Amino acid sequence: MKIYTVLGARNPEGQTAAAAHALLEGAEERGAAVEEVYLPEAAIESCRQCDLDGWGQCRREGRCIIEDDMPKIMDKMGRADAVVFANPVYFGDLSESMKRLLDRTRRVARHSDQNPLAGIPALGICVAGGGGGGSFQCMANLEKVLTTCGFDLVDQISVRRQNQRLKLDILRTTGQYLADGTIVS
Ligand SMILES: Cc1cc2nc3c(=O)[nH]c(=O)nc-3n(C[C@H](O)[C@H](O)[C@H](O)COP(=O)(O)O)c2cc1C
């Protein structure tokens, strides 16, 4: 089982990374191969809405006109057995880097003859590390965009400072189940 993890946070020592790593440790214990990318470090432009009507090359050809890291990341997502989206809650929403990636991914995925993301199991983690508010709206937003991309969203886990210890245990166990194939269809 190959698990590709996309982090919308920058800090490898931060709360979002800790949540993702708890899940990945559990998965590795059960033999999964894991790889991750920190989106704020990747070159991912915003969608240019490159035709006058707001559509673009993606609608005609199923690929993006911008040559940056987004196509590589989408390719890795399409080759994974499961993709984990670990997102810090910003203003009750996805982080800017996660939005940029998924805004473009959904366009390309929706207009590919054969969407490489269709049916790939996805798991969301939303970490509200401030007051703890906004994680449910963030999860709703993540669900919307991931299902538009064609992923099979199997679960989402919210984390806040107050429940972090509990949730890290749950994430570790979730990683084990994910690697075992128990929670994917
Ligand atoms: C721009 C910004 C907006 C934030 N908005 C929220 C919020 O709506 N709710 C919340 O609980 N925390 C909020 N926070 C705190 C982040 O959720 C917290 O910094 C993040 O989960 C920690 O992730 P990290 O340690 O991986 O960087 C915000 C932080 C930033 C930088």
The ligand as an ORCA input file, in Angstrom:
! r2SCAN-3c Opt
* xyz 0 1
  C      -4.062     32.551      9.048
  C      -4.443     31.644     10.181
  C      -5.792     31.449     10.475
  C      -6.161     30.594     11.526
  N      -7.490     30.342     11.749
  C      -7.843     29.445     12.723
  C      -9.197     29.103     12.962
  O     -10.125     29.529     12.270
  N      -9.464     28.237     13.974
  C      -8.469     27.703     14.752
  O      -8.755     26.946     15.666
  N      -7.185     27.998     14.524
  C      -6.848     28.839     13.531
  N      -5.537     29.095     13.279
  C      -4.531     28.309     13.967
  C      -4.143     27.133     13.080
  O      -5.205     26.213     12.948
  C      -2.926     26.477     13.666
  O      -1.894     27.428     13.614
  C      -2.527     25.292     12.876
  O      -3.435     24.256     12.913
  C      -1.244     24.797     13.443
  O      -0.665     24.128     12.428
  P       0.902     23.938     12.342
  O       1.417     23.811     13.754
  O       0.978     22.698     11.560
  O       1.419     25.131     11.624
  C      -5.155     29.935     12.264
  C      -3.804     30.179     11.969
  C      -3.448     30.996     10.936
  C      -1.984     31.179     10.610
*
